[in-house]
C-alpha cells in the first residue's frame, strides 16, 4: 500500500475542524457522569436526552440543506442504536469499560474508509491508531476479569454502530449539520417512545439534568462533529475523539466516585501519548495527509 505525505502550510479551516472535533470529544466525555448519576432506565435516559436535543435544535433549522435518501436513513438508525447501546453498556458495567470498549470504533472507521473511499491509511495515522488501540487493549485485558460479559458485548456493539454513523457522514454532505442533528434526535425519541412510555416518570431535578445532557452533552457535540467533518478527514476525526475515553472515567471518578482501575489509567495514558505524538509531529513537521479530502 503506497503512502503519500506532503508538506502544507497551516490551514485555518483544518485547524477549526480539528477544534470542533476535539470539543466534541470533551463534551461527549461527560456522558458517564450523567448516566451514572441518573437513577433511570437506560432507554428512558436516551429518550429524554434526544427529546431535549431535538427541541433545542428545532429553533435553528435551515430551510435549505436537506437530502433525503438511504444515507439519512442509515444515519438515524445507526445514531439511535449506537447511543442506546452505549447508555445500556454504562448501566451494565463501569463507565471506563463502556467508553473504552466503544472506542474500538476507529478500527472499523479505518477499514470502512479504506474499502468505501479508497483512503490510504497514512503512516502517521496508522501509528497513532495502533498506539491508541494498545491503550484500549491494556484497559480491556486489565479489566476482563471484573466486568460482566453482557456489558462488554453491548459496548462493543455500540462501537461498531458508532463507526457506521461516523463513516456514513461522508455521504451526507448535502445535509446541514444542524438539520442532521435535529432529525437524528427526533427519530430517536419517536422510535423509543413506545418502548419507554411506562418508564418516563422523573423528578424536576432529573428532568433538568436530562435537558442539560440532551443539549450540552449530546446535541451540540454531534453538531460540532458534523461540522468538523466538513474540513478534516474521517480517519483523523476518529483519532481526535479518542480524548473521550480518557476523560470520561476521570469525570466519573471525580463526580460519582467510581474509581478507574490501574489498567484504565495506564491505557488512558497510552491513548493520550498517541494523540500527543500525532499532533506534536504535525505541528513541528508541518506534515499533513496528501489525500485529505476537505469534506
Protein Blocks (a to p, Z undefined) as FASTA:
>chain_A
ZZddddddddfklmmmmmmmmmmmmmmmmmmmmmmmpccdfklmmmmmmmmmmmmmmmmc
cfbhpacdjklmmmmmmmmmmmmmmmmmmmmmcfklmmmmmmmmmmmmmmmmmmmnopac
dfklmmmmmmmmmmmmmmmmmmmmmpcfklmmmmmmmmmmmmmmmmmmmmmmmpcfklmm
mmmmmmmmmmmmmmmmmmmgccfklmmmmmmmmmmmmmmmmmmmmmmmmmbcfklmmmmm
mmmmmmmmmmmmmmnopacdfklmmmmmmmmmmmmmmmmmmmmnopacfklcfZZ
